[in-house]
Amino acid sequence: RIGDKVLIAETRPLSKTKNFVVVALMHGGLCACILLFLSSYLSYFLR
């Protein structure tokens, strides 16, 4: 069954690490965008 394969894939350490990296990259990208926005916002006002 497909469900069993998914379960096995999710319990594998490599898969967990890969998921963690993907989440971390998405989170990092979001933080970078916010920081970029804030810095440009501040530099606009402090000109």
N, C-alpha and C positions, 0 to 999 in steps of 0.2 A: 504493500500500500504506500501511497505517497506520504501520508501522515507519518509513518514510521521513518521514512528517509529524512523528512524534515526534522524530526525529533533527534535522530542520530547526528545530523548536520549541526543542530543547535547545541548539542552537548559536547561537540568537539572543541578543544581549546583554541584551535586556529580560527575557527568560525567566530568564536566569542571575541578574540583579539581583533579580527577584521571588522566586526560590528563596532567595537569600541573605537577603533581608528576612524571609521566613517563618521560616527557620532562626534568624536573629538574634532575632526576636520570641519564638519558642518558648524559646530559650536564656535570653533576658532574663526571661521569665515564670518559668522554673524558678529562676533566681538570685534573683528577687524573693521567691518563695515560701520559699526556703531562708533568706534574710536575715530575712524576717518571722518565720519559725519560730524562728530563733536569737535574735532580739531579744526575743521574747515569753518564750522559755525563760530567757534571762538575767535579764530583769526579774522573772520569777517567783522566781528564786533570790536576787536582790539586794534583795528587798523588805525 
